[in-house]
Amino acid sequence: MIDAASIMILGIVIIFIGFIIILLAVAKTMRGGKVEAGGVVIVGPIPIVFGTSARATKMVLILAIALTILAIILFILPLLVTRSYWG
């Protein structure tokens, strides 16, 4: 079973992975590489996507769609599990 300590360790690992990604991006910028950025704000079911280039915007849009699908699955999954449990 998953306990609180495992979830906390997973969260810390994800944070460190984020730090490593940021450090790699900074290192790429210092070597003269091109930096692109993008973001998404989800208001209800509507994603608002922005970016510095078409490529970054497209990548963020794909990520937003994938995360929205994952969120829907995670919201519905407990309902399906409890429904099958209670018969």
Secondary structure in CASP SS format (residue, H / E / C, confidence):
PFRMAT SS
TARGET T0000
AUTHOR 0000-0000-0000
METHOD secondary structure of the structure
MODEL  1
M C 1.00
I C 1.00
D C 1.00
A H 1.00
A H 1.00
S H 1.00
I H 1.00
M H 1.00
I H 1.00
L H 1.00
G H 1.00
I H 1.00
V H 1.00
I H 1.00
I H 1.00
F H 1.00
I H 1.00
G H 1.00
F H 1.00
I H 1.00
I H 1.00
I H 1.00
L H 1.00
L H 1.00
A H 1.00
V H 1.00
A H 1.00
K H 1.00
T H 1.00
M H 1.00
R C 1.00
G C 1.00
G C 1.00
K C 1.00
V C 1.00
E C 1.00
A C 1.00
G E 1.00
G E 1.00
V E 1.00
V E 1.00
I E 1.00
V E 1.00
G C 1.00
P C 1.00
I E 1.00
P E 1.00
I E 1.00
V E 1.00
F E 1.00
G E 1.00
T C 1.00
S C 1.00
A H 1.00
R H 1.00
A H 1.00
T H 1.00
K H 1.00
M H 1.00
V H 1.00
L H 1.00
I H 1.00
L H 1.00
A H 1.00
I H 1.00
A H 1.00
L H 1.00
T H 1.00
I H 1.00
L H 1.00
A H 1.00
I H 1.00
I H 1.00
L H 1.00
F H 1.00
I H 1.00
L H 1.00
P H 1.00
L H 1.00
L H 1.00
V H 1.00
T H 1.00
R H 1.00
S H 1.00
Y H 1.00
W H 1.00
G C 1.00
END
